[in-house]
Each structure stands twice: as structure tokens, then as C-alpha cells.
């Protein structure tokens, strides 16, 4: 029984095309980068309140975070089309890019009463996307390649 389960797991991994594995890895790296940049923005927001150079760091971080959000959209598209994955991450990534756009507008307009809670929401959603379990293909024991 144990050997059948391990064979199923191995067959599921080895039967996935290389492009799909690479696309999924790229997607996970993009989400991790986005999560890290949103966290750095929270840290730089604290510096914004306490240090004279905080505004520069927060401004540069905003551009990096926005670029990471665009990278997430690109990775989601690549995981879907050439990788053969689900189109659902494209919706998540696009929604996050809309939130990032709103965040930039609110930051430039100096509306901290909405800017700060939106940043907290973005961090939570990004962590959720990062830790969301991915469905793994399970190949029946009698299937070809098992």
C-alpha cells in the first residue's frame, strides 16, 4: 500500500511537463517577492514616521512593490497559458494589481486613513496567496506512467 501511494505521488510529479513546473515555480517566487515587498513597505512606513530618510525609502519601495505586483500578473499568465495551469491566479494577481494601484494613488494623495488599512489587507492577501495549497495531480495506479 505504501509503495503504491509513493508511486502515485512520484508519477504525478514526473508526469507534469517541465514548462508547467517552471511556471508554477515562477508564480510562487513572484508571490513570495510581492509578499516581501509589501512587508518592507510596512517597515518603511514606520521609518517614514521616525526618520528623515523614511520618505525616500517608502517611495522607492512603492515602485518596487508595484513592479512585483506586475511580475505576479506576468507569472500568473505564464503559469496558465504555456504552463497549462488554472486561469484563477490571473484573477488574483490582477485584483492585487488593482489594489496596488489604489494604494499608490492613496499614498500620493496622503490619505493614511485608507492607505494604512489597505496596506494591511494587501499584506494579508499576499500571505494568503503565498501559503495557499496547490492542487497536485494524482495519477491512478493503473494509469500509464504509474
HELIX and SHEET records of a PDB file:
HELIX    1   1 UNK A    2  UNK A   14  1                                  13    
HELIX    2   2 UNK A   18  UNK A   50  1                                  33    
HELIX    3   3 UNK A   54  UNK A   80  1                                  27    
HELIX    4   4 UNK A   88  UNK A  108  1                                  21    
HELIX    5   5 UNK A  112  UNK A  131  1                                  20    
END                                                                             
